[in-house]
Amino acid sequence: MGLNGKLLFSYLSSNNNSAGTKTARFKIDAATLEYINTTATISDLATDPVTISNRNSFTSQVLGYNGVSTVLAIDTSIDFSCGFTVTCSAANDYIAIHSASLYISPS
């Protein structure tokens, strides 16, 4: 990504509606970024995508989600991988990821 590059990540997930908390987290390499905790049946982040902006520095990214910004220190001038991880608080809980999109604006 260039100095003014941006990543937009969104996904659609569903889960069972138990009282147990289910957490979905977006990751760049080993860094865990924004997440949502949910007990609702449907969790749709496609309408509120996670945006990562380079803020004119390879090592000073800004994460935006639900109107909240967080400064991160992730070097996007080198190779990095993107993905997500989910955690359930009970053995019989689940989260299903139905679709995921990553949009890259390099500069």
Buried (B, 14 or more C-beta within 10 A) or exposed (E): BEEEBBBBBBBBBBBBEBEBEBBBBBBBBEEEBBBBEBBEEEBBBEEBBBBBBBBEBBEBBBBBBEEEEEEBEBBBEEEBEBEBEBEBEEEEBEBEEEEBEBEEEEE
